[in-house]
Amino acid sequence: MVAIKRYLSDGVQRVLVPMWLEADRVADCRGEAGASVVWQDLHAAGEVSPTWVYSDRARGAGAQAMLYSSRSRPDLSHVVVFEPECLRLVGPVTDFIPPET
């Protein structure tokens, strides 16, 4: 929920797709504050997101995916996958029902 919280009021219907990441080369950017900034407003203003420096560097080094810390819960991590073939479906796709707020 942490990763999509800012989007839950947009009225878009979502599904949950349980997947397993099988990758040998994962860049670990957890704990690096610059990898976890809010980038959407910068992008909307035509600016380059500072987070892209991290992902560009990881891809350039051959990473298949990258871990980075959650802004609101630094004890949690997010993953961005550069090579989708590293993902394996592990369960049924289900409708996402947001919790009552």
N, C-alpha and C positions, 0 to 999 in steps of 0.2 A: 504494500500500500504506500510505503514511503515514496517510492520512485514515481508514482503516478498521481499523487495527492492533488497537485496543482491542476490536473486535467479532469478530475471527477465531476466537475460542475458543467462540463461542456456539452452534455447530452449525447455523446457518442457511445453507442453500444460496443462493448468489448467482450473478448473471450479470453480464457486462461488456456495457455498451451504449455503443459508441463514438458520440459526438455532437460536433457543432460548434456553438458559441455564436455567433449572429449578432445582436449587440445594439449599438445606438448609444449607450445610456446605461448605463454601468457605473460604479458607485461603487468607488473604489480606497481600501480601508482597510488595505492592506499596510503593515506597520511600526507599526501601532497595536496595542499589546499588549492593550488591552481588548477588541479584536475577536476575539482568539484564545485566550480562556481556556477551561478545562474547565467546561462548563455543565451536564452531565448530572446530577451530584450535587446541584447547587443546585436544578435543576428537580424532581428527585425529592423534595427536601425542601420543595417548595411555594414556593420563591423564584423571583423573576424573574431570568432569565439576563442578566448584564451585556452579553452579545453582542447581545441583542435590541435594545438601544439603537441600536447601529450599523445593524442591518438595518431597524429601524423608521424611522430617519433617512433611510437610502438610499431606501426605498420612498416615503417622504413627499416626497422630492425628485424622484421620477419615475424612479428607476433601475430597469432591467430585470433587473439582476444586481449582485452585489457581490463583489469580490476581497478576500481577507484572507490573512494569513501563516499558515503552518503553525506550530503551537507547537513541535513537535519538530525541524522543519527550516525555520527562517525564510527560507531561500533558496528555498523552494517556496511556491506559492500555492494556495489553494482558491478555489472559486467557489460562490456560492449564487445560484440562479436564481429570480427572482420571477415571471417571465413565461415559462412553459414553451414557448409558441409561438415563442420565440427559439432553440429547440434544433432541430437537424436531424440525423437519423440518418445516419451516414456509413459504416457498415459492419455486418457481421453481428453479432447478439447471440450471445455465446458463454458457455459455462459458466465460472465463475471457479473456478480450482483454486489454493487458497492454497499458497504455497511451504512446503517442509519447514522447521521451525524447529530 
